[in-house]
């Protein structure tokens, strides 16, 4: 059974940094694309960053230059390094794993709160 588990959220002051981790288990087959998304209170979930099987990355304009997505294929783990955090970055951050056979696998999310 495939599982996706996020960790590393917390409370940080504006301008600070956090690193989120996302561990995927139960995967059979090749390395897959993984994404980070976030959902702020009262808002729709929005995409943040993607890293594909080859390590290519893409970012939402709102986080470009501040966030970095990376992966450790040996550990089936993806990271999101978040620097220069702003109060607007406050949200529940979700990790998802591409599923070629159906809906992507999603984790339960980890809360990030940035105080001003």
N, C-alpha and C positions, 0 to 999 in steps of 0.2 A: 504494500500500500504506500503510495507516494504521500509524503508529508513535507510541508514547508513551514519553517519556524523562524520568526524574526526575533531579534533581541537587540539591546543596546540603546533603547529609548530612554528618555529622562527629562529632567528640568535643567535648562541652561540659560544663562543670561545672553541677551543680544550681543552679537559679536563673537560668541563662543563657538565651540565645535563639538560635534558628536560623531561617532562612527556606529552605524547600524550594521548588523550581520543578518544574513538569511541562509539558513542551512536546509538543504533539500536532501531527503532520504527516500529510499525505495525506488530509485530511478533505474530503469533498465534501458540500456542502449546508449546512444551518443549524447554528448554534452548539448544542452539546449539553451535557447535564449531565455534570459531572466530579466524581470523588470521591477522597478520600484514605482509605486503610486502612493498618493496620500489623499486623505479626506479631512478637511477642516470642518469644525462644527457648523452646521447649517449649509454646507456647500457640497457639490457633487465631487465624487472621487476624480482626481486628476493624475495623469501620467507624469512621472518625474524623470526617469532615466531608464535606459535599456542597454544591456550588454549581450551581444550575440555569441554564438559558439566559437567564433574566431577572435573574440575579444574586442570587436568594434563597438563603439559606444555612441549613444545619442542622448541629448538632454533637453528638457523643457527650457524655454528661454528664461523662465523665472529663476532657474537654479544654475544656469550655465556660468561657468567661471567660479562657482562657489562649491558645488557638489562634484564628487568624483565617484563613479561606479567602477568596481573592479571585481575580479573573481579568482578563486583558487579552485581549479578544476579537480585537483586531487582530493579536496575536501568537500566538493559539491557545495561550495559556499560563495555567496556574493556579498559584497560590502558596499555601503554607501557612506563615504566620508563627507560630512557636511561641515563646511567652514563658513565663517562670517554669517552666522545664523541671525535671522530677523524674526520679530514676532509673527509676521505673516507666514513663517514656515511652521508654525504650530499646527499640528495635525496628527492623526493616526497614520503611520506609514506602513504600507503593505508591500509584501514581496509576492511575485507571481512567477510561476514556471510554465513555460510553453508546453502545451500538450498536443502532440500531432494527431491524437485520436479523439479529441473532444475539447471541452472547456479547459482553460488553463487552471492549474492548481494554485490556490491562494493560501497565504498564511492568515493568522488571526490578527496580525497587526501589532505594532508597538507605538506607544504614545510618545510624541516629542512635543515638549512645551518650551517655548522661548519667551522669557520674560523681558520686559522693556526696562 
